[in-house]
């Protein structure tokens, strides 16, 4: 019965995703909607429709492929086979857990490489976004696998070890460890992890930096670290983000952003990012992540000893890693609800950061920057409300523009 529930959850998740994609496609008109004039021209809009359609079809194919793989693994005992292979190479439960999940993650990524190659070098290339070279693609893969082994494998080993030592109270020690790791990564991600993949350089002295300094002074935000990242190494798309805590906080601009926007528009985007910090969105988000992680680990501790979890995946003997895998699938409805709540809060935070930017800078500049970035990235500007509710961490552009207009934007 537990196996049937797991299978049903996997299928239900695929169906929900497919229905949401279908609903979203119904909102796309072949002709340029009146409300998008001034953001898209006819040619650019047609291109955005084709881009969305290509990604939707690609998502359906990859999702269907992965669904078939997971169902075959569940129904034909693939996870039990992986368990036996892991136990044939290792004896200690910690080593078995790391090897088991390592094999699954590596195998999953390898069989999906053809899809990743197609998306990067065919779809993204066709629409003018791809800047990734085959060499960069391969080195990114190797570095990603190595980081997963070191960080993911290390955390899994610690959690398994805590379970072997304390059983029902392992979740407390695992939560503390996860919390320390999350805070550490928030503080040092940009200085330790990002440089492995991208080059970051301090923003050059000049007019833009002077305008940024003036703006940070007006907002009462000490901004010493503004960096430019070579995002153009992989994509023509533009972005900016806030990273770090305390003295390690920094704002990172994609080099493409500097080419796509005027100085006053870049300052508006930075004011928005500072708004997240001033409104304590960064710290609140971290606190919520810590609480969610603690809740998940506590819930896991209630079920991990149940031998039926391992048996549902075909294991002959119950084990922590098999129980963890089964639990992760059964946890899907809970994670979906938590994800919805997180998205609702995130969209609220975006409006607050926009209002902050409107109060401390010309709201018209932010509106113009958002229009340019959406047009450059071929964003879907008419998403279905249900799709937005389930998947969007940011409000749709037209809703943000309306909110900014109420703040005085043109």
N, C-alpha and C positions, 0 to 999 in steps of 0.2 A: 504493500500500500504506500509506503514512504517513497519507493522508487517511482510509482505512478504520480505522486504529488510533485516530485522533483521534475519529472518529464513534463507534466502539465504546466508548471511554472516557466520552464524554459520555452515551451511553445507559446504560452500566453504572452511572454515578454516580446517575442518576435512579432506576434500578431498585433499587439498594441503599437509597437514601433512602426509597423507597416501601415496600419490604419492612420496613424498620425501623419506619416509622410504623404499618404493619399489625400487626407483632408487639406494638408498644406498646399498640395499641388492644385487643388480646386480654386484657390484664391489667386492664382497667377493668370492674369489676362494676357492674351497675345498682343493686345494693343497697349500703348503707354497710358496708364491711368492718369486722369487729370491732376490728382494730388501729387504725382511724381514728376510733373513737368517742372523744370528748374533744377532737378536733381539728376535725372536721367534724360538724355535725348533719345530719339527713336532707336537709333542704332545701338547705343549702349544698353538700352532696356532690353532689346531683343537678345543681346549677348548675355545679359544677366539671367534671362529666362532659360536660355540654352545651358548655361552653367549650372543653374539650380536643377534642371532636368537631368543633366548628365550625372550630377552628384547623387540625386535621388535614385536613379537606376543603379548606379554603382553601389550605393548603400544597400539596396534590396538584394543585389546579387551576393555581396560579401556577407550580409546578414543571413541569407538563405544557406550559403555554403557553411558558415560557422554553426548554424542550427543543425544541419545534417551531421556535421562532425561530432558535435556534443551528443546528439541523440544516439549515434552509433557507439560512442564511447560508453554511454549509459546502458544501452540495451544489449550490447555485445561484450560487456565486461572489460572495456578498454582501461578504465581507471584501476580496476583490480589487477590487470596485467602490469600497469605501470607501478603499482604497489609492490608486486612480486619482483619486478626487475630492480626496484630501489633496494628492496631487502636482500637481494642476491649480491649487491655490491657493498652494502653497509650493514652494520649490526646495531650500533647505537641508535636509539630512536631519534635523536637530534639530527644525526647524519642522514638517516632515512627520510625524515621530513624535508630537509633541504634538497636532497637529491630528487625526491618525488616531485616536489613543486618546480624544481629547476628543470627537470625533463619536460614537464607539461608546458611550462611557460616558453621554453626554447622551441619545442615542437610546434606549439601554436603560432609563434612568431614566424618560424621558418615556412610553414605551409601558407602563411598569409603574405609572404614577401612578394609573390607575383602580383597580388592585388595592390600592395603598396607601390610597387614599381609602376603599375599601370596608372594609378591615381596621380603619382608624382610626374612621371615622364610622358603621359598621354593626356590626361584630363587637364592637369594644371598647366602643362606645356601648351596645349591647344588654346587656352584662354589667356596666355601671356603671363602667368604667375610664376612658373617654375624657373628657379635659378640654380637648383641643386645639380651638381655634377655627379656622375656615377661614383667617383672617388669619395665625395662627401657623403653620399648615401651609404656606401659600405662602411666608412669609418664611423659614421653616426651609429650604425647598427652594432658594430663591435664595441664601441664605447658604452652604448646603452646596455648591452648584455653584461659587460663588466660591472657597471654600476648596479645593475639589478642583482648580480651575484653578491657584491660586497654589501650593499645596503639592505636589499630585500632579503637576501639569504641570512645576513647577520641578525636582522630583526626577527625573522622566523625562527632561527636557532635559539635566540634568547627566549621567545615566547614558549617554544616547546620545552626548553630547559626549565622555565618557571613552572610549567604544568607538571613535569616529572617530579619537581621538588615539593610543590605545595598543593597540587591537584585543584580543589575547588577555589582556592584563593589566588590562583595564578593570575587571574585577570587584574588584580590590584597592581602587582609588580609589572605586568605587561603594560598596563595603562600608564604607570609612571615612566616606564622606558619610552613608550610611544610619545608621551607628552614632552619629554626631554628632547627626543629626536625632532618633533615637529617645531618646537621653539628654536632649536639649533638650526634647522633648515630654513626657517623664516628669517633668521638673522644672517646666515652665511651662504644661502643658495646662490646669490649673485656673485659672491666672491670666490666660492669653491667649485660649484657645479657648472655654472654658465661658461666660465673660461675654458672648460673642456670642449665646448662646442662652438663658442662664438668669441669674437674679440670685442672687448668693451674699452672705449677710450673716453677720457673726460671731455666734456663739451669745450670746444675751442673758445678762447677769449674773443669777444666781439659784440656786435649789437644785440644778437639774440641772448647771449649770456647776461648782458647788462639788463635787458628787459625782464629776464627771468629773476634776477636778483632784486630788481625793483618790485616785482610782483610778490616774491616771497616775503619781502619786508612789509608790504602792505597787509599780507595775510597773517603776519606774526609767525611764520614758519621758517625755521632755520634750515635752509637748503644749500648745503655745501657740495653735495654729490649729485651731479647731473652727468649721466654717461650716455654715449651713443654706441649702439650695438650694431654689428654688421648683419642685420637681418636680410639684406639683399643677397647674402651668400646663399640663401635657400629659396627666398620668395620675394616677389615684387609687392606683396601686401604690406601695409603699414600698421604700426601699433605703438603703444607706449604703456608702461606699467610702473607701479610703485612696488618696491621690495625692501625688506629689511626691517629691523626694529632698533630703537634707540639710536646710538651713534652710527650704526650700520645701515640706517635707512638711506635709500637712494631712489632717484627716478631715472628710468632707462628709456631712451628714445631710439626707435628704429631709424637707421640712416635713411630709409625710404621716406619716413615721415618728414625729415628735413627737406626732402626734395618735393614732396607733394603739397606741403602747407606753407603759408606765409608766416613770418615771425609772430605776428599778433595772434594767429590761429594756433600756433604751437604753444604760445603762452596760455591761451585759453584751455587747451588740452591739459597742460601741466597744472593749471589752477583746479581743474576738475579732479586730477589725481591727488592734489594736496587736500582737496575737500574730503576725500576718503579718510585721510589721516586725521584731519581736524575733527571730523565727525566720529572718530574712533571706530570706523568700520573695520580697519585692519585688526585691531585688538579684539573687537567683538567677534569677528569671523574666526580668529584663532581660538577664542574661548569656546565658541560653539563647536568647532572641530574637536577640541579636547573633550567636551562633554559627550558628543556623539560617539567618539572613539571609546570612552569609558562605558557608555551604555551598551555598545555593540559587544565589547569584551565581557561585560557582566552577563549579557544574554547568552553569549557563547558558553560561559562557565556553567550555565544551568542545563545545557544540552550535550556538552562535549563528551560526558561519560556514558551517554546512551549508546549501547552497542548497535542499535538499529541504524544509526547514522552510517556507520561503516558498512554494515550489511547491505544497506540500500544500494551501495555502489559496487557490491559484489565481493567485498573483502572477506576472507576466511576468518581473520582475527581483527578485532577492533583496534584502531590506532588513532592517535591524535590527528595526524595529517589527513586521514580519510574522513574522520568526523568533521574536521575543519572545512574540507572541501564541500561536503554535503550541506553543512550549516550555511556556507556562503551562498549556496543556491537557494535554500529555503528562506534565507534572510532577504531575498529580493523584494518582496512586498514592503517590508519595513524600510529598506534603503530607498525604495521609490518614494514613499511618503516623506521621508527625511529630505530627499532630494527636492521634492516639490516645495517644502517649507523653506529650504535653503534658497531656492530660486526666487521665491516670493520676497524674502528678505533682501536678496541681492538686487532685485529690480527696484525695491524701495530705496536702497542705498544709492543706486545710480541716480535716481531723481534728486536725492539729497545732495549728492556731489555736483550735479548740474546746477542746482539752486545756489550752492556755495560759489560756483564759478560765475554765475550770473550776478551775484552780489559783489564780487571782488574784481570782476573784469567785464568787458563788453559781452553780453550774452549772444550778440549777433556773430561774434568771432567764433564762439564755440559751435553755434548752429551751422556756420559755414564750414567749419572743420569737419563736423559730423557728416555733412552732405558730401564733401569731397572724399572722405574715407570710405563711406558707403558706396559711392559711385566707383571709386578705384577698386574696391574689393568685390564688386558685383554682388552686393548684399541683396537678399530678398527683403524688400521694403513693405510687402503686403502679406505677412505670414498669417496663418489661421490663428485665431485667439486660443483655441485649445492647444495647438502646437506650441504657442508661446508659453502657455501655462505650464506645460510639461517640460519644455526644453530650454527656454530662454533665461539666461542669467542677467541679461540686459533688456530694457524695454525696447520695442521696435522703434526705429528712427522717427517715424511720423509722430508717435506719441511723445517722444522726447522733444521734438521740435515744437509741438503744441505747448508743452510745459514751458519751454524756453521762451516762446512767444508771449506767454502770460507774464514772464519776467522782464519783458521789454525787448526781446530779440526781433530782428526784422525778418 
